[in-house]
Amino acid sequence: MTYRHLILYLVFFTGIVLSFQLVPSRWLETLTAQTTSDLLSAIGFSSTWAMQEGQAYVTLTGGARDVSADIIRECTGLHVFAILTGLVLPLRGGLWTRKMLSLAVSGSLLSLMNLTRLILTITLTAYDIPPFAWIFTNPTIETYHYPLSLIYGILGVAILVVIVSKWTLPELGDTLLAIPKALRAPTQNRT
């Protein structure tokens, strides 16, 4: 990868990620709230979802405390999918069919990870589960939301990149591994 190619890759990456800001998300927020509530109910919890004044939310009752979680754009995984799309589409190598397959695979896995993150956040808040209950005596959604989102965000994206690189699009891994070398190239030419 040349320095010029890296700059073009980053420009396209940035454009793709920013273009996702134009995608309306209310439908995805609603789908995320409904799916989360349905999954919670399917595994035996008392959960409902609703829209109130255009805002989707999930409610879980019957635990140590009732929990109501607003589902906003950031809860849908759309931003993470934008990053994955920005990493995949501008690749120089790789057939477009493999790029689309990569996005389908990573989008499906991302949805699954995102739903488990939401379910875990809501249930940990609603129920006093050791060892967390020994640390947090009256947790709120934020108690679990931020650490779980950070862990899922970092590990989840890394896992998705590895899966895509190994199974469907090795050019992604090759490109990402070539970036440090391309960054060093302009400084090496000056010496």
LOSE-596455 format. One line per field, with one value per residue (C-alpha): residue in one letter; residue number from 1; x, y, z; chain. Coordinates in pm, 1 decimal, m for minus. Example, Ala and Ser with C-alpha at 12.3 -4.5 7.8 and 13.67 -1.06 7.14 Angstrom:
BEGIN
code <- (a  s)
pos <- (1  2)
x <- (1230.0  1367.0)
y <- (m450.0  m106.0)
z <- (780.0  714.0)
unit <- (A  A)
//
This chain:
BEGIN
code <- (m  t  y  r  h  l  i  l  y  l  v  f  f  t  g  i  v  l  s  f  q  l  v  p  s  r  w  l  e  t  l  t  a  q  t  t  s  d  l  l  s  a  i  g  f  s  s  t  w  a  m  q  e  g  q  a  y  v  t  l  t  g  g  a  r  d  v  s  a  d  i  i  r  e  c  t  g  l  h  v  f  a  i  l  t  g  l  v  l  p  l  r  g  g  l  w  t  r  k  m  l  s  l  a  v  s  g  s  l  l  s  l  m  n  l  t  r  l  i  l  t  i  t  l  t  a  y  d  i  p  p  f  a  w  i  f  t  n  p  t  i  e  t  y  h  y  p  l  s  l  i  y  g  i  l  g  v  a  i  l  v  v  i  v  s  k  w  t  l  p  e  l  g  d  t  l  l  a  i  p  k  a  l  r  a  p  t  q  n  r  t)
pos <- (1  2  3  4  5  6  7  8  9  10  11  12  13  14  15  16  17  18  19  20  21  22  23  24  25  26  27  28  29  30  31  32  33  34  35  36  37  38  39  40  41  42  43  44  45  46  47  48  49  50  51  52  53  54  55  56  57  58  59  60  61  62  63  64  65  66  67  68  69  70  71  72  73  74  75  76  77  78  79  80  81  82  83  84  85  86  87  88  89  90  91  92  93  94  95  96  97  98  99  100  101  102  103  104  105  106  107  108  109  110  111  112  113  114  115  116  117  118  119  120  121  122  123  124  125  126  127  128  129  130  131  132  133  134  135  136  137  138  139  140  141  142  143  144  145  146  147  148  149  150  151  152  153  154  155  156  157  158  159  160  161  162  163  164  165  166  167  168  169  170  171  172  173  174  175  176  177  178  179  180  181  182  183  184  185  186  187  188  189  190  191)
x <- (0.0  136.9  90.5  m132.2  m351.1  m376.6  m496.8  m759.1  m868.4  m908.5  m1099.4  m1344.4  m1367.8  m1454.7  m1707.6  m1883.3  m1897.5  m2027.5  m2287.2  m2446.4  m2546.1  m2800.4  m2969.2  m3295.7  m3282.7  m3629.0  m3729.7  m3411.9  m3463.1  m3816.3  m3695.4  m3417.9  m3660.2  m3913.1  m3652.1  m3483.5  m3817.0  m3923.6  m3595.9  m3621.5  m3977.4  m3868.4  m3609.4  m3863.4  m3850.1  m4146.8  m4068.1  m4256.5  m4159.2  m4336.7  m4306.2  m4375.1  m4349.8  m4141.9  m3898.3  m3863.3  m3801.1  m3786.1  m3923.4  m3830.8  m4037.8  m4027.9  m3664.7  m3509.4  m3607.8  m3809.3  m3597.4  m3695.8  m3429.2  m3460.2  m3341.7  m3169.4  m2971.8  m2650.5  m2825.2  m2892.0  m2533.4  m2568.5  m2249.8  m2045.1  m2190.1  m2093.8  m1733.5  m1730.4  m1879.0  m1617.6  m1341.4  m1472.5  m1607.1  m1296.1  m1064.2  m866.3  m878.1  m1166.0  m1460.7  m1774.5  m1965.6  m1720.6  m1745.7  m2125.8  m2101.6  m1861.9  m2108.2  m2395.3  m2195.6  m2062.6  m2403.7  m2571.5  m2307.5  m2314.8  m2693.3  m2655.9  m2380.7  m2577.0  m2888.7  m2689.3  m2532.2  m2875.4  m3020.3  m2721.4  m2730.5  m3102.8  m3101.2  m2792.8  m2961.8  m3293.2  m3153.7  m2894.9  m2658.0  m2338.3  m2058.4  m2195.0  m2447.6  m2160.5  m2021.2  m2334.0  m2614.5  m2861.8  m2743.7  m2885.9  m2872.1  m2553.0  m2383.4  m2363.5  m2423.9  m2092.0  m1853.8  m2043.0  m2065.4  m1692.9  m1607.1  m1848.2  m1733.1  m1363.0  m1371.8  m1674.3  m1523.2  m1191.5  m1368.7  m1573.5  m1262.3  m1086.0  m1388.9  m1428.8  m1054.0  m1039.6  m1367.9  m1475.2  m1235.2  m864.8  m792.4  m934.0  m670.5  m396.5  m496.9  m522.4  m183.7  m28.6  m140.9  149.2  403.2  228.0  229.3  605.4  678.2  660.3  892.3  1141.8  1159.6  1264.0  1570.8)
y <- (0.0  336.8  651.9  788.7  477.1  508.4  868.3  765.8  472.8  703.1  963.8  700.8  544.5  883.4  961.9  628.6  655.7  1012.9  921.6  682.9  990.5  1055.4  716.9  754.3  536.4  548.1  222.0  54.4  184.5  40.4  m293.3  m308.8  m236.2  m491.8  m762.7  m704.6  m725.0  m1033.6  m1210.0  m1116.8  m1256.1  m1570.0  m1649.8  m1606.2  m1240.3  m1004.4  m750.3  m508.3  m247.2  66.2  395.0  712.0  1051.1  896.6  730.0  350.6  187.1  m155.3  m228.2  m523.6  m586.7  m840.2  m812.6  m641.1  m320.6  m239.7  m112.5  100.9  160.8  412.6  272.9  550.7  554.2  451.7  143.7  m0.6  m80.3  143.6  336.5  19.2  m112.0  219.5  165.9  m190.0  m69.8  205.2  m49.8  m294.5  m94.7  111.8  m191.3  m208.6  m585.7  m822.9  m894.5  m693.0  m1014.1  m1097.7  m742.4  m770.9  m1116.7  m970.3  m694.9  m944.2  m1171.8  m889.4  m716.3  m1036.2  m1103.1  m738.7  m755.8  m1067.1  m910.0  m587.7  m770.4  m970.3  m643.8  m485.5  m793.3  m820.8  m450.2  m456.1  m782.1  m691.8  m363.7  m531.1  m821.1  m816.2  m1079.4  m1162.1  m1062.6  m736.6  m700.2  m695.8  m385.1  m203.1  m177.1  22.7  11.7  220.1  143.1  351.2  131.0  m153.7  26.0  205.9  m75.0  m337.0  m108.1  m39.0  m408.8  m508.8  m217.9  m293.7  m673.5  m700.2  m494.3  m678.0  m1014.6  m906.8  m782.1  m1112.9  m1316.4  m1115.7  m1133.6  m1509.1  m1623.1  m1386.3  m1102.5  m1152.3  m819.1  m644.4  m791.1  m732.2  m366.3  m302.8  m465.4  m253.4  77.7  117.3  62.3  314.2  566.8  526.6  564.7  948.6  991.6  738.9  922.7  1245.7  1097.2)
z <- (0.0  m96.5  106.3  m173.0  m160.5  218.0  186.6  m72.9  144.5  446.5  243.0  115.4  463.0  613.9  340.6  382.5  761.5  747.1  483.9  734.6  935.8  660.4  709.1  902.8  1213.6  1370.5  1196.2  1321.7  1674.8  1668.5  1529.8  1791.2  2077.9  1954.0  1893.1  2229.5  2411.8  2215.9  2297.9  2665.9  2670.6  2485.3  2753.5  3033.4  3137.3  3157.7  2889.6  2669.7  2414.9  2300.3  2118.3  2311.9  2144.2  1866.7  2107.5  2124.9  2459.6  2623.6  2970.6  3188.7  3502.2  3781.1  3886.2  4185.2  4004.3  3693.5  3407.1  3112.7  2847.8  2567.1  2235.3  2045.1  1720.1  1897.2  2041.3  1696.6  1595.1  1288.8  1368.9  1401.2  1074.9  914.1  1025.8  890.0  562.0  547.2  598.8  336.0  41.4  m46.9  m53.6  m377.6  m391.1  m345.9  m565.9  m504.5  m435.3  m154.8  m21.1  m9.3  150.6  408.5  492.9  515.8  748.1  963.6  973.7  1091.5  1356.4  1462.3  1510.6  1723.3  1935.1  1971.7  2090.2  2346.5  2468.0  2516.0  2686.1  2917.7  3006.0  3083.3  3282.9  3485.7  3578.2  3668.0  3871.9  4147.2  4012.6  4204.2  4182.8  4036.4  4318.6  4568.2  4397.6  4275.4  4529.7  4319.2  3957.7  3676.7  3305.1  3279.8  3541.5  3290.2  2961.3  2925.4  3025.6  2824.0  2520.4  2537.2  2565.3  2288.5  2073.7  2089.4  2101.9  1875.1  1594.6  1629.1  1611.6  1310.0  1128.3  1195.2  1082.8  762.2  693.5  749.3  592.3  318.3  241.0  320.7  152.2  458.8  689.1  433.3  397.5  770.5  831.1  553.4  704.5  954.7  677.1  452.4  736.9  780.6  407.3  387.9  685.7  548.6  214.8  390.5  560.0)
unit <- (A  A  A  A  A  A  A  A  A  A  A  A  A  A  A  A  A  A  A  A  A  A  A  A  A  A  A  A  A  A  A  A  A  A  A  A  A  A  A  A  A  A  A  A  A  A  A  A  A  A  A  A  A  A  A  A  A  A  A  A  A  A  A  A  A  A  A  A  A  A  A  A  A  A  A  A  A  A  A  A  A  A  A  A  A  A  A  A  A  A  A  A  A  A  A  A  A  A  A  A  A  A  A  A  A  A  A  A  A  A  A  A  A  A  A  A  A  A  A  A  A  A  A  A  A  A  A  A  A  A  A  A  A  A  A  A  A  A  A  A  A  A  A  A  A  A  A  A  A  A  A  A  A  A  A  A  A  A  A  A  A  A  A  A  A  A  A  A  A  A  A  A  A  A  A  A  A  A  A  A  A  A  A  A  A  A  A  A  A  A  A)
//
